Amino acid sequence: MSIAILRKLGPGLLFAGAAIGVSHLVQSTRAGADFGFGLIWALLLVNLFKYPFFQFGPRYALATGESLLDGYKKLGRGALIAYFILNLATMFTIQTAVTIVTAGLAVNLFGVTDDVVLWSIIITVICLLILVIGRYKLLDNLMKIIIVALTISTIIAVVIALNNDPKSMSLVQILPENSVGIAFLIAFMGWMPAPMDISIWHSLWAIEKKKEEKSFDTKGGLLDFNIGYLTTIILGVCFVSLGALVMFKSGETFSPSASGFSSQLISLYTTNLGDWAYVIIALAAFTTMFSTTLTTLDASPRAMAKTTKLLAGNLIKHSYIFWMGVLVTGTLIILGFFLSEMALLVKIATILSFITAPFYALLNYLLINSKHTPKEWHPSIYMKILSWMGIVFLIGFSAWYLLTL
């Protein structure tokens, strides 16, 4: 993919940058290490059934010129209030999870200190400065290059791992039966490829892209999204494969601490590519997680600021800065309690994301098929059928998990 093509990509690649984080670096690798290739079915199914609802974000935004949040209000204030409550309940754990993983990678990459809390604070401050000063566009351009580099290095690592592995791997698919396995399955699917509310972020990004580039229309926005979405699927399979080929039945398990896990994660690459690749892989993984951390730190406050404005007008001055301060404060408080339990924190965040997914799926489906969306951009009958199947899938799995608690 040439630099010229990369420059034309917009919200779709931002979506990929936000998605290729904990769900891939942590959850997919762990899935391969614990279950081999046995959960590939879950990865592919959840990507298939979530696809319509993620796609409806840019579809609605570019067809109407407004975000999904504006659309939710048109469906009724109750929908917007429900979003406000759900986002308030999940945004702190999500931000903490991505920050602590980024901090763990920083410990292994820079080696200045092994204090994960200190690194978390440093990373958060840097993100704040970037967002406040308005230099996100610079990182956005850099992130595109880093994602390509990470994609290439990941695929190479998988190919070499396949060649180095003399034993045949079973492709038999597994449905976990015990409570621990079921909890992991729900957590795995919760953030694969990303939390469902990223569709709201995507709609906001699409509007911003349209302001910068007038030719960025609905058709181009959907192509842009599809490229980003396909990238997340391919890398998801790659990370599962790495975990399966290098760690499955090896007797080694992932550490629950951020720094310990990050060290093991990077060794997955260096074991296959060689020690020469350590800095390259560590930097690529860190930058990927850093851009995820930055994206979530920007998007959650931006979405909350938009929501409060729609619900209460300009009640809060500088609401974007206000919500950013709230998010940072809550993140640092939670981090203090879950410092040594990165795995538990990720599990909590991903499970919360999965059981709230049906809510966003239903709202997005109702909105894209409503009078508020131009008829020519209503989904096809095939997309509607896939949407219905997706809603049943998400509700069914959420109910299954809750019944097994």
HUNORLIN-V452007 format. One record per residue. N is the residue number from 1. OMEGA is omega as a letter, one per 30 degrees, with the letter a starting at -180 (* if undefined). NEAR is the number of other C-alpha atoms within 12 Angstrom. D_FIRST is the distance of its C-alpha to the first C-alpha in whole Angstrom. Layout:
{{N	OMEGA	NEAR	D_FIRST} {N	OMEGA	NEAR	D_FIRST}}
This chain:
{{1	a	16	0} {2	l	11	4} {3	a	14	7} {4	l	11	8} {5	l	14	7} {6	a	25	7} {7	a	23	10} {8	l	26	11} {9	a	36	11} {10	a	41	14} {11	l	49	17} {12	l	43	15} {13	l	43	13} {14	l	47	16} {15	l	49	17} {16	l	46	15} {17	l	49	16} {18	a	50	20} {19	a	47	20} {20	a	50	18} {21	a	49	21} {22	a	54	25} {23	a	47	24} {24	a	47	22} {25	a	51	23} {26	a	51	26} {27	a	48	27} {28	l	47	25} {29	l	45	26} {30	l	46	29} {31	l	45	29} {32	a	44	28} {33	a	33	31} {34	a	34	34} {35	a	38	33} {36	l	33	31} {37	a	38	29} {38	a	31	32} {39	l	40	30} {40	l	35	27} {41	a	25	29} {42	l	39	29} {43	a	41	25} {44	a	28	24} {45	a	23	27} {46	l	40	27} {47	l	39	23} {48	a	29	24} {49	l	34	28} {50	a	47	26} {51	a	39	23} {52	a	41	26} {53	l	48	27} {54	a	48	24} {55	a	48	22} {56	l	48	26} {57	l	49	25} {58	l	47	23} {59	a	48	24} {60	a	48	28} {61	a	43	27} {62	l	38	25} {63	a	33	28} {64	a	30	30} {65	l	30	29} {66	a	31	31} {67	l	40	30} {68	a	50	31} {69	l	44	33} {70	l	34	35} {71	l	36	35} {72	l	37	36} {73	l	28	39} {74	l	24	40} {75	a	26	40} {76	a	19	43} {77	l	20	43} {78	l	17	44} {79	a	28	40} {80	l	32	39} {81	l	23	42} {82	l	23	41} {83	a	36	37} {84	a	30	39} {85	a	18	41} {86	a	26	38} {87	l	38	35} {88	a	28	38} {89	a	22	39} {90	a	35	35} {91	a	42	34} {92	l	37	35} {93	l	39	35} {94	a	47	31} {95	l	50	31} {96	a	49	33} {97	a	46	31} {98	l	48	28} {99	a	53	30} {100	l	54	31} {101	l	51	29} {102	l	48	27} {103	l	44	30} {104	l	44	30} {105	l	47	27} {106	l	40	28} {107	a	33	32} {108	a	33	30} {109	a	27	28} {110	l	20	30} {111	a	18	33} {112	l	13	35} {113	l	19	37} {114	l	23	37} {115	a	24	38} {116	l	36	36} {117	l	33	38} {118	l	24	37} {119	l	33	34} {120	l	39	33} {121	l	26	35} {122	a	24	33} {123	l	37	30} {124	l	38	32} {125	l	23	33} {126	l	23	30} {127	l	32	28} {128	a	28	31} {129	l	19	31} {130	a	24	28} {131	a	29	28} {132	a	20	32} {133	l	13	31} {134	a	14	28} {135	a	18	25} {136	a	24	22} {137	l	23	20} {138	l	15	20} {139	l	26	19} {140	l	35	17} {141	l	24	14} {142	a	25	15} {143	l	38	14} {144	l	38	11} {145	a	28	10} {146	l	33	13} {147	l	41	11} {148	l	30	8} {149	l	24	11} {150	l	37	13} {151	a	34	11} {152	a	23	11} {153	l	33	15} {154	l	42	16} {155	l	27	15} {156	a	27	16} {157	l	33	19} {158	a	34	20} {159	l	21	20} {160	l	25	22} {161	l	30	24} {162	l	23	25} {163	a	16	26} {164	a	17	28} {165	a	20	30} {166	a	11	33} {167	l	14	34} {168	a	14	33} {169	l	22	32} {170	l	19	33} {171	l	17	31} {172	a	14	34} {173	a	18	33} {174	l	22	36} {175	a	21	37} {176	a	21	39} {177	a	14	42} {178	a	14	44} {179	l	17	43} {180	l	17	41} {181	l	24	39} {182	l	29	39} {183	l	32	38} {184	a	36	35} {185	l	40	34} {186	l	46	34} {187	a	41	32} {188	a	48	29} {189	a	47	29} {190	a	43	30} {191	l	47	27} {192	f	50	24} {193	a	49	22} {194	l	48	24} {195	a	48	27} {196	a	46	28} {197	l	50	29} {198	l	48	25} {199	l	46	25} {200	l	46	27} {201	a	41	25} {202	l	51	22} {203	l	45	25} {204	l	41	26} {205	a	40	22} {206	l	44	22} {207	l	32	25} {208	l	25	24} {209	l	32	20} {210	l	29	23} {211	a	17	25} {212	a	16	22} {213	a	18	21} {214	a	16	23} {215	l	14	21} {216	a	31	19} {217	a	27	22} {218	l	31	22} {219	l	20	20} {220	l	26	17} {221	l	39	18} {222	l	34	18} {223	l	23	15} {224	l	33	13} {225	a	40	16} {226	l	29	15} {227	l	27	11} {228	a	36	13} {229	l	36	16} {230	l	26	14} {231	a	34	12} {232	l	42	16} {233	a	34	17} {234	a	30	15} {235	l	40	16} {236	l	48	19} {237	l	39	20} {238	a	39	19} {239	l	48	21} {240	a	44	24} {241	l	45	24} {242	l	48	24} {243	a	44	27} {244	a	38	28} {245	a	40	28} {246	a	41	29} {247	a	33	31} {248	l	29	33} {249	l	19	37} {250	a	16	36} {251	l	10	39} {252	l	16	37} {253	a	25	36} {254	l	31	34} {255	l	22	36} {256	a	26	36} {257	a	32	36} {258	a	43	33} {259	l	37	33} {260	l	28	34} {261	a	34	31} {262	l	40	29} {263	l	35	30} {264	a	33	30} {265	a	42	26} {266	l	42	25} {267	l	30	28} {268	l	43	26} {269	a	43	23} {270	l	28	25} {271	a	26	27} {272	a	30	25} {273	a	27	23} {274	a	20	26} {275	a	16	27} {276	a	14	25} {277	a	24	22} {278	a	28	24} {279	a	24	23} {280	a	24	20} {281	a	39	20} {282	l	39	23} {283	l	29	21} {284	l	37	18} {285	l	46	20} {286	a	42	22} {287	l	40	20} {288	l	43	18} {289	l	43	22} {290	l	45	23} {291	l	47	20} {292	l	46	22} {293	l	43	25} {294	a	42	25} {295	a	45	23} {296	l	47	26} {297	l	47	29} {298	a	39	27} {299	a	38	27} {300	l	46	30} {301	l	35	33} {302	l	34	31} {303	l	39	32} {304	l	42	35} {305	l	34	36} {306	a	34	35} {307	a	39	37} {308	l	31	40} {309	l	25	40} {310	a	28	40} {311	a	26	43} {312	a	18	45} {313	a	13	44} {314	a	15	43} {315	a	15	46} {316	l	19	44} {317	a	14	43} {318	a	19	40} {319	l	25	39} {320	l	28	35} {321	l	26	36} {322	a	22	39} {323	l	30	37} {324	l	35	35} {325	l	26	38} {326	a	23	39} {327	l	37	36} {328	l	36	36} {329	l	23	40} {330	l	24	39} {331	a	35	37} {332	l	31	39} {333	l	20	42} {334	a	30	40} {335	l	37	38} {336	a	21	42} {337	a	18	43} {338	a	27	40} {339	a	32	39} {340	a	26	40} {341	l	27	39} {342	a	39	35} {343	l	34	35} {344	a	28	37} {345	l	36	36} {346	l	44	33} {347	l	36	35} {348	a	31	37} {349	a	38	34} {350	l	40	32} {351	l	35	35} {352	a	36	36} {353	a	39	32} {354	a	44	33} {355	l	35	36} {356	a	33	35} {357	l	44	33} {358	l	33	35} {359	a	32	36} {360	l	41	33} {361	a	42	32} {362	a	32	35} {363	a	39	35} {364	l	48	31} {365	a	40	33} {366	a	30	36} {367	a	36	34} {368	l	41	32} {369	a	28	35} {370	l	21	37} {371	a	17	39} {372	l	28	37} {373	l	32	33} {374	a	20	33} {375	a	17	34} {376	l	18	31} {377	l	27	29} {378	a	28	31} {379	l	28	29} {380	l	15	30} {381	l	12	33} {382	l	12	30} {383	l	24	29} {384	l	25	32} {385	l	16	33} {386	l	25	30} {387	l	35	31} {388	l	25	35} {389	l	26	34} {390	l	31	32} {391	l	34	34} {392	l	23	37} {393	a	28	35} {394	l	36	34} {395	a	26	38} {396	a	19	39} {397	l	31	37} {398	l	30	38} {399	l	20	42} {400	l	21	42} {401	a	29	41} {402	l	18	43} {403	a	12	46} {404	l	17	45} {405	*	14	46}}
